[in-house]
C-alpha cells in the first residue's frame, strides 16, 4: 500500500545530502560539460546569423541590380574608397559655383538658404538706409528709416478721423496699439558670423 511506503520513507522523503563547509570552499571540480555546450551553441548561433545576414544582403543587392538594369554610358559603378578624401579647393568651389549658375532655375540651395537670406537683408538695408525712387510712382521717394523716425518723433503719427465709439461694457478696457520701433527683421546666425569675421579681419589689417 502507498501508505506503508510513505511511513518507511518518512514524512519528508529522503533526507538531502549534507555538505561539508568546514574547508570554506568547493571540494568538487567545476563541470566543464555545461560550459562547452554553451560555447558551442553560441558559436553555432553566431555562424548561422552571419550566414543569414550574408544571404539577405546578396538577395537585396541582386534585386537592386535587377531594377537598375545593365550598365550603360550613362551609368557606371564607381569605387568610392579609391577616391579617398577630396581636399578642399577654393578654385574648385568657384568653378562649381560658376557651373551651378548655368543651371536653369529654380535651383537647389547649396547653403541651406543662408546666402539668399543675407542677400535679401542686404537689399532691405539699401531700401532702409538710403533715399530710393519708387517704381511706377513719379515724384515719390523712399527716405531712410532713421530720418522717418525723426520726422515721426517731431510731427507725430497721422491720425485717422475719429470713428463713432460705442459705449464700453462693464469690465471692458480701451485697447492700446504701440508702433514697432524696429526695422522689421533680425539678423541670422550666418550673417552675424560673417559680420564678426569681417570685423576681425578689419582689426588685423593695419
C-alpha positions as MATLAB code, in Angstrom:
seq = 'XXXXXXXXXXXXXXXXXXXXXXXXXXXXXXXXXXXXXXXXXXXXXXXXXXXXXXXXXXXXXXXXXXXXXXXXXXXXXXXXXXXXXXXXXXXXXXXXXXXXXXXXXXXXXXXXXXXXXXXXXXXXXXXXXXXXXXXXXXXXXXXXXXXXXXXXXXXXXXXXXXXXXXXXXXXXXXXXXXXXXXXXXXXXXXXXXXXXXXXXXXXXXX';
ca = [
       0.000    0.000    0.000;
       1.235    3.563   -0.646;
       0.564    4.437    2.986;
       3.112    1.937    4.258;
       5.695    3.205    1.715;
       5.298    6.773    2.986;
       5.774    5.605    6.548;
       9.014    3.852    5.568;
      10.399    6.961    3.825;
       9.259    9.344    6.499;
       7.070   12.406    6.257;
       9.571   14.420    4.177;
      11.044   11.781    1.900;
      14.784   11.135    1.582;
      16.994   13.477    3.522;
      19.277   15.785    1.440;
      22.982   15.094    1.367;
      24.875   17.106    3.926;
      27.547   19.458    2.550;
      30.820   19.798    4.384;
      31.511   23.533    4.749;
      34.461   23.229    7.098;
      37.004   23.741    4.289;
      35.459   27.073    3.261;
      35.467   26.315   -0.498;
      34.052   23.863   -3.008;
      35.603   20.442   -2.710;
      34.315   19.247   -6.098;
      35.584   20.390   -9.534;
      33.543   22.580  -11.883;
      31.654   20.645  -14.522;
      33.091   21.681  -17.886;
      30.339   19.987  -19.884;
      27.835   22.821  -19.414;
      30.358   25.483  -20.389;
      31.388   23.579  -23.519;
      27.761   23.102  -24.538;
      27.019   26.833  -24.056;
      30.051   27.978  -26.057;
      29.283   25.503  -28.826;
      25.678   26.698  -29.050;
      26.839   30.333  -29.064;
      29.318   29.661  -31.888;
      26.638   27.905  -33.943;
      24.220   30.791  -33.372;
      26.789   33.387  -34.469;
      27.701   31.359  -37.563;
      24.067   30.871  -38.581;
      23.305   34.579  -38.032;
      26.292   35.606  -40.160;
      25.247   33.271  -42.977;
      21.689   34.591  -42.886;
      22.850   38.227  -42.993;
      25.188   37.478  -45.903;
      22.422   35.724  -47.816;
      19.920   38.537  -47.183;
      22.472   41.094  -48.406;
      23.069   39.082  -51.573;
      19.332   38.881  -52.264;
      18.884   42.652  -51.743;
      21.849   43.521  -53.993;
      20.581   41.160  -56.702;
      17.148   42.802  -56.586;
      18.669   46.314  -56.774;
      20.884   45.328  -59.715;
      17.862   43.832  -61.460;
      15.904   47.067  -61.027;
      18.839   49.253  -62.136;
      19.456   47.193  -65.243;
      22.791   46.747  -67.047;
      25.409   49.499  -67.055;
      25.437   51.870  -69.998;
      27.314   55.022  -70.981;
      25.049   56.944  -68.604;
      25.581   54.669  -65.608;
      28.830   53.498  -64.113;
      29.664   51.881  -60.803;
      32.337   53.898  -59.022;
      34.551   52.624  -56.222;
      34.297   55.451  -53.720;
      37.007   54.077  -51.448;
      39.609   54.574  -54.212;
      38.831   58.299  -54.380;
      39.745   58.937  -50.748;
      39.076   62.273  -49.074;
      38.958   65.081  -51.628;
      40.879   68.184  -50.495;
      39.014   71.472  -50.139;
      39.986   73.647  -53.088;
      38.752   77.269  -53.435;
      39.361   77.119  -57.201;
      37.214   74.006  -57.497;
      34.498   75.574  -55.367;
      34.473   78.709  -57.531;
      34.304   76.559  -60.663;
      31.370   74.625  -59.237;
      29.643   77.912  -58.343;
      30.051   79.105  -61.949;
      28.659   75.840  -63.288;
      25.664   75.875  -60.959;
      24.778   79.408  -62.095;
      24.288   77.982  -65.598;
      21.621   75.531  -64.413;
      18.031   76.531  -65.124;
      16.029   77.920  -62.234;
      14.732   77.070  -59.719;
      17.978   75.642  -58.373;
      18.523   73.668  -55.198;
      20.064   75.775  -52.443;
      23.577   74.641  -51.568;
      23.947   76.544  -48.287;
      20.532   75.969  -46.662;
      19.427   79.417  -47.856;
      21.888   81.344  -45.663;
      23.338   83.349  -48.542;
      19.895   84.004  -50.027;
      18.678   85.408  -46.699;
      21.838   87.524  -46.403;
      21.284   88.911  -49.919;
      17.649   89.665  -49.066;
      18.681   91.566  -45.944;
      21.329   93.448  -47.926;
      18.671   94.609  -50.395;
      16.431   95.596  -47.496;
      19.303   97.573  -45.956;
      19.664   99.536  -49.201;
      15.981  100.457  -49.047;
      16.002  101.209  -45.318;
      19.204  103.244  -45.127;
      19.166  105.235  -48.400;
      16.945  107.504  -50.470;
      15.438  105.486  -53.336;
      12.821  106.042  -56.008;
       9.548  104.149  -56.047;
       8.980  102.445  -59.397;
       5.772  103.452  -61.113;
       5.233  106.495  -58.884;
       6.995  109.581  -60.272;
       7.915  112.108  -57.642;
       7.679  109.543  -54.814;
      10.878  108.806  -52.918;
      11.635  106.474  -50.054;
      13.513  108.044  -47.165;
      15.851  106.277  -44.743;
      14.155  104.741  -41.732;
      16.213  106.809  -39.287;
      15.001  110.031  -40.959;
      11.442  108.703  -40.979;
      11.623  108.013  -37.247;
      12.915  111.548  -36.635;
      10.001  113.022  -38.604;
       7.511  110.853  -36.730;
       9.036  111.971  -33.428;
       8.753  115.649  -34.481;
       5.337  115.641  -36.171;
       3.674  112.616  -34.642;
       1.774  109.897  -36.448;
      -1.027  110.731  -38.816;
      -4.379  110.267  -37.148;
      -7.440  108.834  -38.815;
     -10.793  110.539  -38.401;
     -12.390  109.557  -35.160;
     -14.988  106.878  -35.565;
     -18.152  106.774  -33.592;
     -17.356  104.971  -30.390;
     -19.792  102.572  -28.898;
     -20.201  102.692  -25.132;
     -17.955  100.306  -23.234;
     -19.494   97.479  -21.345;
     -18.713   96.852  -17.707;
     -15.189   95.485  -17.360;
     -14.055   96.466  -20.891;
     -10.756   98.302  -21.439;
      -9.683  100.567  -24.278;
      -7.165   98.641  -26.431;
      -3.823  100.351  -26.962;
      -1.681   99.776  -30.065;
       2.040  100.532  -29.951;
       4.010  101.017  -33.166;
       7.113   98.844  -33.505;
      10.442  100.656  -33.285;
      12.476   98.038  -35.212;
      13.283   97.759  -38.893;
      11.300   94.538  -39.241;
      13.777   91.657  -39.161;
      16.601   90.171  -37.112;
      19.988   89.079  -38.366;
      20.507   85.379  -38.850;
      23.342   83.469  -37.179;
      25.054   83.165  -40.568;
      25.025   86.944  -41.058;
      26.279   87.556  -37.529;
      29.172   85.144  -38.135;
      30.029   86.873  -41.422;
      29.962   90.318  -39.787;
      32.134   89.067  -36.902;
      34.653   87.611  -39.372;
      34.756   90.886  -41.318;
      35.251   92.898  -38.119;
      38.081   90.599  -37.022;
      39.695   90.895  -40.452;
      39.424   94.703  -40.305;
      41.118   94.771  -36.879;
      44.023   92.633  -38.144;
      44.669   94.937  -41.077;
      46.889   97.992  -40.282;
];
